[in-house]
Amino acid sequence: MAIERIIVRSGRPLEGTVSVAGAKNSVLKLMAATLLAEGSYRLDNVPRIVDVDLMAELLRAVGCAVEWDQVRSSLLHIDVPAEISPVAPYDIVERFRASVVVLGPMLARCGEAKVALPGGDDFGPRPIDMHVQGLVELGATVDVVHGYVEASAAELLGGRVVLEFPSVGATENLLMAAVAAKGATVIDNAAREPEISDLCEFLSRMGASIGGVGSSTLSVEGSGSASPLHPADHAVVPDRIVAATHLAALGVASGEVFVAGARHDHMELLCQKLTEMGMVITPDDGGIRAIAPRRLDSVDCSTLPYPGVATDHLPFLVAMMATAAGVGIVTENLFPGRFRYVDELRRMGADIRTDSHHAVVRGVERLSGAPVRAHDIRAGAALAVAGLGAEGTTVVSEAHHVARGYEDLAGDLASLGADVRAE
Ligand code: UD1
């Protein structure tokens, strides 16, 4: 269902169980990785979100068949043909930035790739210089021509790539190129996010040889070409950002909730922060059990690459801090322009001051419901969460952003007893 707005009325404490589907930030890369080898793949625990539909559209545009299973709603079938067309057109790429991860696998499979340059996001410029530099170090020639990144390599050659910053997307593109390069590749200062490990696991099932999984030094024994790789089945790692969204909703509304499927080991620092704020967080039987008191205490926090507090978790922490007792200082180190949701929270009566990539959040007793706008996926979800702690009604418009990363946020919150609906 296409949604336009989420309508939130504050009220009851939350109670019950909510489940977390597979991670958007993993499945999109797994779908891209299928381009490496001809054949039939089955991906399970796939979230039914708009970005998956968009990646499916992109895969179809290069020649693949992508279908949901008729019986199991989280199962996606992908058939990759013997020949793919290594071009990712602008009209699809501009709709979701993650599409740039087809660059590495297309280049590895076809010796060439043409991917439209992704635009900026609403939270600032998102360059791909590290993706490009890394591919060049593996022997590719890369040019930007008429808004397209054009890469070619008669043969990719393994080498050592030191990333200037542990970029998630650059690590993924390089991994997917390196598995088919000739010889060994070492990616140093690699991103360590759980979604990267999920991709490594999937690539290994496809026949790749990757060492150091989960660490910042990944070593890949390249197979010389994509042909030795083969299809595999895989279940997507649970979404730690969606899990954080449910925990934050509980933090704002109070109550007791079980987040089924949430991986405590993938969100340890966030859970530590939530505990400092007064919540009781317990890993339990394939999920996280959490209890939140009537009012939380504030905390300080800074975002960092994994295992630091994720930039995608910060809007939720700030939404909680807006009505927590005390003052919290937060620093956004990954995307300095990512504070637009703060202006929206201010419209709801939050007392937050920003200074470049820092914000000082002075908790108020209660926010007041207001019309606010979702500038990106997490901002929209965080505003809906904040609405649970606001007097009156909050209407989050441009909620189509939220649908890019959540199957049914309003339905999930409503199943826990919140007065939330989407339309
Ligand atoms: C991914 C996630 C996103 C998350 C982010 C950081 C997906 C689809 N998205 O985005 O939700 O917030 O990781 O955890 O998985 N940078 C450069 N040059 C580059 C690449 C990155 O300067 O070539 C900079 C970026 O501008 C940013 C920082 O590095 O400041 C981190 O970006 P990166 O880790 O690459 O994020 P994404 O992969 O785009």
Boltz pocket constraint, residues with backbone or C-beta under 6 A from the ligand:
constraints:
  - pocket:
      binder: B
      contacts: [[A, 24], [A, 25], [A, 26], [A, 28], [A, 98], [A, 125], [A, 126], [A, 127], [A, 128], [A, 129], [A, 130], [A, 131], [A, 132], [A, 165], [A, 166], [A, 167], [A, 168], [A, 169], [A, 170], [A, 191], [A, 310], [A, 311], [A, 312], [A, 333], [A, 334], [A, 335], [A, 336]]
      max_distance: 6.0
